[in-house]
Amino acid sequence: MVDLKKVVNECLSYDDELEWVEYKENMFVIDDVGQYISALSNSAAILGKPNAYMIWGIDNKSHNITGTVINYNADNNGEPIQHYLARKISPSIPFYFDEAIVGGKRIVVLTIPAAKIVPTDFDGIRYIRIGSSKENLKKYPQREAFLFSVLTFGLPTITNKESEYQDLSFNQLFTYYASKGITLNKNNFKTNLHLITKDGKYNIMAQLLSDNSYVPIRVAIFDGKTKASKMYSVKEFGYKCLLYSLYEVLNYGEILNIPQAKEDNRIMEREEVMLFDYDVYREAVINAFLHNKWVDLNEPMITIYNDRIEILSRGELAPLQTINGFYKGHSIPVNEKLSELFLQLHISEKTGRGIPKIIEVYGKESIDISDDTILVTIPFNRVNKVGDKVGDKVGDKVGDINLNISQIKVLAEIRNNPNITKPELMVKCDLGKTSIDNIIAFLRKNSIIERVGSNKTGYWKVIK
């Protein structure tokens, strides 16, 4: 028997409205319940959920447990309610009522199996969930067509969905495997790596692993805390084999993670503090690439602000994945065959350590799960708080000297890390060597900074 407390707690762990769950307190209109059975059953099929739920005793807006007094064993005009519903539902599905005490309150749960083979209807009408409401499925022909496709062929995946690009090459894939000491067989690698559909066509997974994935993967850097701030850099890592895109994004994180000099209470040796936890960055990026909903060809997004990194992957959790299981590291891959490939190449371990590692360092609040995205936020550990207060500490003037935005950036990084090198400034400020040389010369000429010691072992001193 299903653990009702576990079901209720899992449903309540989602903040957003769910198309496979409906909450009521005491309202129990028999035909309304029948329509919900149809709508929830069909929506569960579309979402890949084995069951949907209608739960009484919970406030629909606040999701507070209030308890219920409904009697699902009552009669409807002399006919038992459950018999009436079963007679009106077609095809027959094994829905059932059950109850439990949760939080000291009586809760009733109607478990509704997902539709199979054909859509579930009530009294001859097929319903579907649109957000939090139930609608006649015929009003939404695209959803109706998609539902029939799912019931006939299963949910679309990166292995069963044909790519629109069939002229693909895989030189980068062979090179990557060779770098791991694995030789691919040109005669059977397409089959072994699940790169073709049953019809012999290249699938989405093949497209992603080809020399041109036709998918952009960008890292955007903003000069502020929101996307309304000035964007001063966009790095493109896409349009190549996904494995190399991932490799380059991970390397870029290492470049960004420049050590900062912590001068507080310094007596002898200078203490270096990294800008962020790179292990967390690595786990978050790999998870984003691995569990992204690639079947829709929507790419993950990495956005860098002056106080944090945001790593966003598209799509919801895997159909059988629960939120509680997700946080505990019970990994269920969204892209099963891609997960197997990552495991073979030792990119991921499938030990479930990624999410617990993120939570251990930055807390559960660093992960935000919605119905169509998963967002991991990595805050910067700014030693001197320069990054988020550039305007306050530097402004557009130093004394009587006006500084442009590039000069402000360079000065801010020098304030933050007196040992920073010119190549590191080029990366942090997204400027070329000539620009950095000119800005350093300007700042020195105007007695804003000076170099203490040699070029190799010295450091920058901010005078003004």
N, C-alpha and C positions, 0 to 999 in steps of 0.2 A: 504494500500500500504506500502511496505517496506521502511524504512527510509534509503535511499542510503548513506547519509553521515555517519550514524551509522555503516552500513555495511563496508564501505571503511575504516573508522577509526579502526574498530575492526580487519579487515584483516591486516592493516598496523601495528597493535600493536604487531604482532609476528615478532621476529627477524629472525627466521628460515624459510626455504622454506616450503611451505605447499602443500600437495598433493590434496587439495580441492580448491586451489586458483591459478589463472594464471594471471600475469600482462603483458600487452602490452602497447606500446605508440600509434603508428599509423598503425602498421602492421595488415592487415585484409585480409587474404587469405581464401576464403569461405570454401574450403574443409578442410583446417587446423582448422578452427573454428569448423566445424562439428566433426572432430576427437577429439578435446578438449572437446566438449560437452559429447561425449561418455566416454572419459577417466575420466573427472571430476565427472560425474554422478556416475560411478562405484566406484571411490575412495571415494566419499562421503558416499556411502552405507557401504563400508568396515569400515570407520571411525565413523560411526554412526551420521554423519552430515545430517541434513534435506536438505541442499542445498550446492551447490558449486558455485563458482563465477569466471567469466572471466572479468577482469577489464582493460579497455583501459584508457590511460592518466597517467600511472604510470611507471617509469623506473624500469625494472625488477631487476636490480642489486642494485641500491641505495634505491629503494622504495620511491624516491622523486616524488611528484605530478608535472607532466609536462603538463598535458592537452592533448586533442586529437581532431582530426578533422574527424574521421571516420564517415561514413554515413551508418548506419545499415538499413536504409529504401530504399537503392538503389536496383537496379535490377541486376540479374545475368543472362546474355543472355536472357533478356526480362522477367525473372521470379523474383518476389520479393525475396530478400535474405532470409527473415524469412520463406517464403513458401518453398523455396528450401531446407533449413535445416530441416524443419518439415517433408518434404517428404522423406528425406534420413535417418532420425532418427527412430529407431525401438527398442522397442515399443514406441509409441508416449508419450512424456513427455511435460508438460507445461512450457518449458523454455520461457524466455522473456527478451527483451532489455529495458533498461531505462537509463536516464541520469540525472545528477545533477551538480551543481557548488560546488566544494569542494576546499577550499583554493584559491578561485578566479579563478579556472581552470575548464574547462569542462571535466567531467568524464562520461564514458559510462560503465554500468554494465550489464553483461549477467548473469541472475540468472538461475541456472541449478538444478532442483530437483534431489535428490538421486535416484538411480535405485531401483525399487521395483519388486518383483516376479522373474523377469529375468534380466540379464545384459542389459545395453543400448548399442546399436551398431550404427555405422554410415556407411551407404552404405554396410551393410552386415558384417562389421568387428567390433569386440569388442575391445575397447582400455582401458588402465589402466594407471594411473600415477605411475612412478617409480622415486621417488625424484621429480625433477622439469621437467622431460621429460615425454612424452606420448609414450606408447609402445603397440604393439599388444598383447592382453591378452593371446593369445595362446602360446606365447613364455614363459609364466610364469605359468605353470600348477598348482603350489601350490597356487598361488594367485587366480587363476581361481576357484580352488576347494573351497578355503576359501570364495570367493565372493558368490558362489552358496549356501554354507552352511549358510552364513549370510542372504541371500535373502530367504532361506527356513525356517531356525530356529531362526533367529535373531542373534544379536551379542552375543558371549559367555560371560557369567557372572558367578560369584561365586555360583549362585544358580541353573543355568541350565547346568553347566558343571560337568560331573561326575568325582569324585576323583578316582585316581588309587588305593587308599587304602580304602578297605571296611571293614576291621576288626578294627573298631574304638571304643573307650570307651570315656565316658564323665564325669568322676568323678570330675575333676577339674572344669568343667562348672557348675555342680550342687553345688559345694562348693562355687564358686564365687557368684552365684545367691543367695545362702543362706546368704552369708555375706552382701548382700544388702537387706535382709529381704524379698526375693522373693523365693517361693518354686516352683520348676519345677515339672510338672507332667510327670512321666516316661512313661506314655502311649501315650502322644501326643506332647511331647516337640520337637520331630524331625519335626513334621508338623508345629507346632506353630512358631518355630524359622527358618523354611525354610531350613532344613538341608538335604532334600532329593529331588531328581529330580522327574520328572513326572513318571519315570520308577521305582521309589522306591529305587534308589541307593543313597548312600551318595555323596553329592556334595563337591565342593571346600570349601564352607563355613563350612560344617561339619568337614572337615579335619582341617581347621584352628582353630576351637573351641574344637577339641578333645584333649585328654591327650597327644598326640604326633602330632603336626602339620606337622612334617616332613619338617619344614622350619627353616633354621638358621636365627637368628636375633642377629647380633653382633655389639658391640661398640668397635671400634679400636682407640687406642691412639698412636699418633706419636710424637716423640721427635724432632719436627721441624715444618715447615710451609707447607710441601708437603709430599706426599706419598713416595717420594724418601728418606725421613728422616728415621731414625731408628724407627721401631715399637717396643714399649716396653710393650704393653698390648693389649690383645684381650679378651673381656668379651662376653660370650655366654649367650643369654637370650631366645633362641629359643627352638624348639623341645618340646614344651608344649602348653597348651591352650593359644591362642593369647591374651586373656584378662590378663593372668598372665604375659606373656611376656611384654605387655604394662605397666602393673603395676610396674614391676621390672626395666624397662628402665626409667620410670618416677622417681622412687626412687633413681636410680643411679645418675640421674641429681642432686637431692638434696644433695647427698653425695659429688659430685664434686664441688658444688657451695659453697665452704668454704669462710667464710668472711675474708677479708683482713684488716689489720690495716693501716689506713691512718694517718701517722704521720706528714704530712705537716701542718705547722702553728698550731700545737697542743698546746693548753694552759692548759686545764684541762683534760676533758674526751677524751678517744681515740675514734675516729670515725671508724666504720666498714663499708667497702664497699664490696658488693657481687661481685663475679667474673663475673656473668652474670645475666640477668633478668630471673628468674626461670619461671615466668608466660608465657613468650614468649617461653621458652624451652618446657613447657608443651603443649601449644597450637600447636607448630610446630610438636612435636612428635605425638600427637593425630591425627592431620591432616594427617601426613605421614602414620600412621597405617590405618586410616579410608579411605583415598583416594588412597592408593597404588593399583596398578593393580595386585591384588592377583590372578586373573584368570590365569595369566601366571606363578604363583608361584615364582615370583621374589620378594625378600624381600626388605624392605627399608634399608637404610644404615645410620649409625650414626658414624661420624668420628670426633675425637678430635685432634686438633693440639695445639701447644703451644700459639696460639693467637686467636683461634676461635673453634666453634663447627659447623659442617656441617650436616644437616639432609636432606637426599635425599629420595624421594619416586619415585617409578617407574610408568611409564605411563604418558599419556597426561591428560589434563583437561577432565572432563565429556563432552560428545558430545554436549550437549546444553549449556554448560558453556562458557561464553565469558571471555576474559582476564579482560576487564573493570569490569564486574560483579564479577569476582574472587577477584580483589583488593578491591572492595567495600564491600565484605562480603556476596554477594548474593550466598549462598551455594547451589550447585547442586551436590549431592553425586555421586562418581564413583561406589560405592558399596551400593546400596540402602538399602538392607536388613540388612547389617552390620551397616549402619547408624541408622536404626531403633532400632537395638539392643543396640548400644552405647547410644542412647537417653533414652531407657528404663532403662538402668543401671546408668544413670546420668554421664556417662563418657564425653559426649559432650552435648551441649545444643541446637544445631541447631539454634542459634541466629545469626550466621554469625559474631561473634566478633573476631574469631581467627586471620584471616588475617589482619583486621584493627589494632588489638593489636600489631602484629608483626611490621607492618609498622609504627605505632605510636612511637614505641621504637627505632627501628633500621633502619627505612626508607624503601622505596620501593626497593632500590637497594639490600636489604638483601634477596630478593626473585628472583630466576632465573628460568624462565619457558622455557623449550625446548620442542621439539616435542615428547620426550619420558621420561623426568624426570622433577621433580620440586625440586629445591634445596633451602633450607633456611639456611642462614649463620648467626650465632650468634657470634659477636666478644666479646673477653674477655675485661673486664674493669680492666686491670692490673694497680694497684695503683703505684707500683714502677718499672713497666716495666721489671720485672725480667724474666717473662715467655718467652718473645721473644728475650731476650738479655742475655741468660744464659752464652753463650760463652764470651761475652764482659765483663760481670761483674764478672764472676767467673773464667772462663777459665778452664784449666786442672791443674792449680797450684794455691795454695794460699801461697804466699811467696816462700819458697823453698820446700813446701810439695806438692807432687803429689796426685791428687784426681782422683778416678775412676768415671765412669758415674753415679753410684748410689749415691756416696758421693756428687757429683756436684748437683744432683737433690735435695737431702735433704737440702743441704746448700742454694740452690736457694729458696726453699719453706720457709725456716726459715727467709731468708732475706725479702721475700715478706710478711710474716706474723709472727712476733715475738711471737705471742700468740698461734701458731699452736700446737696441741697436737700430741703425738706419734700415736694414732689411726688415726688421720687425715693425718699424714705423710705416714702411711701405705697405705691409699687410694690414696693420690695424687701421690705417687711415685711407687705404685704397688709393694710394698715390704712387706715381712713378719715381724713379731714382732722382731724376733731375729736379722734380718738384720738391722732394724731401731735402735735397742739397740746398736748393734756393731758400726754403723756409728756415732751415737750420742757420744758414748764413745771415738771413734777415734778423732772426731772433738774437743771434750773437752780436751782430753789428749794433743792434739797439739795446744791448745790455739787458736783455730779458733772461737769457740763459748763458751759462759758461760751461766749458768743459774742464773738469777737474781730473788731472792725471792723464795717462796716455789714451790713445784711441782704443787700444785693446783692453786695458785693465781699469780705465777710469770710469767716471760717471757724469751725468748731467746735473748741474745745480741751477735751480730756478732762482733768479735774483729778484725779479719783480713779481 
